[in-house]
């Protein structure tokens, strides 16, 4: 029975694409490696080419360390966990960068960049569904929906004309209104922050002037 258990465990290790140790953290890092590598196909990421290459190299070394720990060849569990955390931080950086790039592509109507950043696989399509669909529908004459973007558009497009009914257009209108409201709220927050900063600055100047005036009055009255 013990031999059978060890045999099954060995088979699991053999076919596991990622190390099982600390897999909750490791899987996220390892599964995104190929996606981050695709950023090198985007000219806007030219400055990150070397960083991406080093990151991928570190991933391969760390992954091998994970497998060595599973096989009992290494006992560097703490070192492995430390490396995973470092890689996870870089992974999160590239995800945030991709999300920012998506916003830039939409704001500047850079259709090629829009397609490429989505096709890396780093964009959470469920999270950004409304934004992507609205931009595509408004500019589909200029966008070539291939790769992941093509699959996403296809899966969110009604299969026949009967589905383009009044309810469909009402939903589309609602999506646009929600996106507009989101932008307006963001703009209002920025204005409110700017106004708050101006008020605080004005109040600070007013207090400073009052303090100076009081000091002058004290000096005029012979109080040092």
Phi, psi and omega per residue, in radians:
X1 nan -0.760 3.131
X2 -1.100 -0.734 3.125
X3 -1.090 -0.699 -3.136
X4 -1.114 -0.707 3.124
X5 -1.116 -0.791 3.128
X6 -1.092 -0.657 3.129
X7 -1.104 -0.797 3.123
X8 -1.101 -0.699 3.128
X9 -1.127 -0.680 3.123
X10 -1.143 -0.697 3.102
X11 -1.101 -0.712 3.130
X12 -1.076 -0.774 3.110
X13 -1.097 -0.675 -3.059
X14 -1.119 -0.725 -3.056
X15 -1.714 -0.041 3.108
X16 -1.223 2.236 3.138
X17 -1.315 -0.415 3.124
X18 -2.261 2.734 3.059
X19 -1.061 2.504 -3.120
X20 -1.403 -0.436 -3.137
X21 -1.202 2.270 -3.087
X22 0.928 0.686 -3.051
X23 -1.123 -0.488 3.138
X24 -1.030 -0.610 3.117
X25 -1.616 -0.709 -3.060
X26 -1.175 -0.723 -3.104
X27 -1.017 -0.737 -3.139
X28 -1.043 -0.757 -3.122
X29 -1.207 -0.891 -3.065
X30 -1.154 -0.701 -3.091
X31 -1.235 -0.343 3.130
X32 -1.646 -0.097 -3.059
X33 -1.008 -0.861 -3.130
X34 -1.122 -0.582 3.134
X35 -1.178 -0.756 3.125
X36 -1.158 -0.609 3.106
X37 -1.057 -0.563 3.139
X38 -1.156 -0.293 3.100
X39 -1.106 -0.385 3.132
X40 -1.215 -0.222 3.082
X41 -1.517 0.004 -3.121
X42 -1.925 2.125 -3.035
X43 -1.075 -0.496 3.139
X44 -1.151 -0.225 -3.137
X45 -1.845 0.334 -3.131
X46 -0.984 -0.701 -3.089
X47 -1.164 -0.263 -3.101
X48 -1.802 0.071 -3.074
X49 -0.939 -0.887 -3.103
X50 -1.136 -0.703 3.130
X51 -1.100 -0.701 3.133
X52 -1.157 -0.759 3.133
X53 -1.065 -0.756 3.133
X54 -1.152 -0.688 3.139
X55 -1.075 -0.772 -3.141
X56 -1.158 -0.641 3.100
X57 -1.149 -0.739 3.117
X58 -1.124 -0.622 3.117
X59 -1.109 -0.784 -3.137
X60 -1.076 -0.741 -3.140
X61 -1.159 -0.738 -3.130
X62 -1.176 -0.682 3.131
X63 -1.102 -0.723 3.121
X64 -1.115 -0.669 3.105
X65 -1.091 -0.693 3.112
X66 -1.069 -0.759 3.121
X67 -1.173 -0.630 3.126
X68 -1.126 -0.644 3.110
X69 -1.145 -0.716 3.125
X70 -1.102 -0.668 -3.104
X71 -1.385 -0.183 -3.118
X72 1.514 0.081 3.130
X73 -1.253 -0.551 -3.128
X74 -2.278 2.645 3.079
X75 -2.111 0.418 -3.077
X76 -1.465 0.980 -3.103
X77 -1.085 -0.760 -3.117
X78 -1.132 -0.734 3.121
X79 -1.114 -0.702 3.137
X80 -1.125 -0.772 3.131
X81 -1.117 -0.690 3.118
X82 -1.088 -0.768 3.136
X83 -1.140 -0.685 3.123
X84 -1.087 -0.723 3.134
X85 -1.127 -0.692 3.105
X86 -1.127 -0.770 3.124
X87 -1.156 -0.640 3.126
X88 -1.100 -0.661 3.125
X89 -1.126 -0.725 3.118
X90 -1.207 -0.695 3.083
X91 -0.998 -0.804 -3.141
X92 -1.120 -0.620 3.107
X93 -1.065 -0.801 -3.118
X94 -1.210 -0.562 3.081
X95 -1.155 -0.809 3.104
X96 -1.076 -0.685 3.126
X97 -1.107 -0.729 3.126
X98 -1.112 -0.706 3.120
X99 -1.130 -0.699 3.090
X100 -1.138 -0.697 3.124
X101 -1.123 -0.646 3.080
X102 -1.047 -0.790 3.124
X103 -1.062 -0.753 -3.133
X104 -1.100 -0.755 -3.118
X105 -1.087 -0.624 3.132
X106 -1.290 -0.798 -3.122
X107 -1.120 -0.645 -3.112
X108 -1.645 -0.038 -3.099
X109 0.958 0.788 3.065
X110 -1.591 1.611 -3.003
X111 -1.170 -0.635 3.121
X112 -1.150 -0.774 3.128
X113 -1.125 -0.691 3.107
X114 -0.986 -0.828 -3.124
X115 -1.184 -0.789 -3.065
X116 -1.163 -0.723 -3.085
X117 -1.206 -0.586 3.089
X118 -1.226 -0.673 -3.096
X119 -1.261 -0.142 3.031
X120 -1.207 -0.495 -3.098
X121 1.609 0.025 -3.112
X122 -1.463 -0.246 -3.127
X123 -1.527 2.284 3.069
X124 -1.316 1.713 -3.034
X125 -1.121 -0.538 3.116
X126 -1.202 -0.734 -3.126
X127 -1.175 -0.679 -3.088
X128 -1.809 0.374 -3.070
X129 -0.947 -0.922 -3.084
X130 -1.054 -0.833 -3.102
X131 -1.051 -0.772 -3.108
X132 -1.174 -0.810 -3.111
X133 -1.126 -0.746 3.139
X134 -1.085 -0.819 -3.120
X135 -1.113 -0.720 -3.140
X136 -1.131 -0.813 -3.096
X137 -1.112 -0.579 -3.131
X138 -1.385 -0.323 -3.053
X139 -2.347 0.423 -3.025
X140 -1.129 -0.326 3.101
X141 -1.193 -0.365 -3.074
X142 -1.887 -0.078 -3.048
X143 -1.935 2.285 3.078
X144 -1.705 1.826 -3.061
X145 -1.405 1.496 3.087
X146 -2.032 3.059 3.126
X147 1.044 -2.476 -3.130
X148 -1.069 -0.671 3.132
X149 -1.074 -0.753 3.135
X150 -1.081 -0.742 3.123
X151 -1.139 -0.696 -3.128
X152 -1.155 -0.778 3.130
X153 -1.106 -0.761 -3.129
X154 -1.090 -0.723 -3.115
X155 -1.254 -0.283 -3.135
X156 -1.974 0.303 3.107
X157 -1.935 2.260 3.099
X158 -0.960 2.460 -3.059
X159 -1.342 -0.364 3.135
X160 -2.515 2.934 -3.056
X161 -1.177 -0.417 -3.118
X162 -1.078 -0.460 -3.134
X163 -1.383 -0.213 3.081
X164 -1.487 1.051 -3.122
X165 -1.690 -2.991 -3.118
X166 -1.051 -0.696 -3.130
X167 -1.093 -0.665 3.136
X168 -1.084 -0.833 -3.126
X169 -1.190 -0.524 3.075
X170 -1.188 -0.675 3.091
X171 -1.138 -0.729 3.123
X172 -1.095 -0.734 3.116
X173 -1.089 -0.704 3.141
X174 -1.133 -0.695 3.108
X175 -1.066 -0.762 3.139
X176 -1.131 -0.721 -3.141
X177 -1.139 -0.705 3.128
X178 -1.136 -0.689 3.105
X179 -1.160 -0.696 3.116
X180 -1.123 -0.756 3.129
X181 -1.088 -0.709 3.123
X182 -1.072 -0.742 3.132
X183 -1.159 -0.730 -3.135
X184 -1.129 -0.709 3.123
X185 -1.127 -0.683 3.099
X186 -1.114 -0.733 3.116
X187 -1.124 -0.705 3.127
X188 -1.135 -0.701 3.124
X189 -1.089 -0.721 3.132
X190 -1.141 -0.718 3.110
X191 -1.122 -0.723 -3.136
X192 -1.109 -0.721 3.110
X193 -1.125 -0.723 3.126
X194 -1.119 -0.740 3.131
X195 -1.131 -0.730 3.126
X196 -1.069 -0.721 3.133
X197 -1.132 -0.699 3.121
X198 -1.141 -0.721 3.139
X199 -1.137 -0.734 3.126
X200 -1.130 -0.676 3.121
X201 -1.163 -0.744 3.132
X202 -1.124 -0.709 3.132
X203 -1.136 -0.670 3.128
X204 -1.134 -0.745 3.122
X205 -1.129 -0.719 -3.140
X206 -1.084 -0.772 3.123
X207 -1.107 -0.680 -3.136
X208 -1.146 -0.713 3.125
X209 -1.140 -0.708 3.114
X210 -1.101 -0.744 3.141
X211 -1.100 -0.730 3.126
X212 -1.127 -0.712 3.133
X213 -1.097 -0.732 3.132
X214 -1.135 -0.671 3.117
X215 -1.135 -0.704 3.124
X216 -1.139 -0.698 3.127
X217 -1.133 -0.693 3.105
X218 -1.131 -0.701 3.118
X219 -1.162 -0.671 3.110
X220 -1.141 -0.509 3.141
X221 -1.577 0.156 3.080
X222 1.393 0.307 3.131
X223 -1.770 2.137 -3.130
X224 -1.647 nan nan
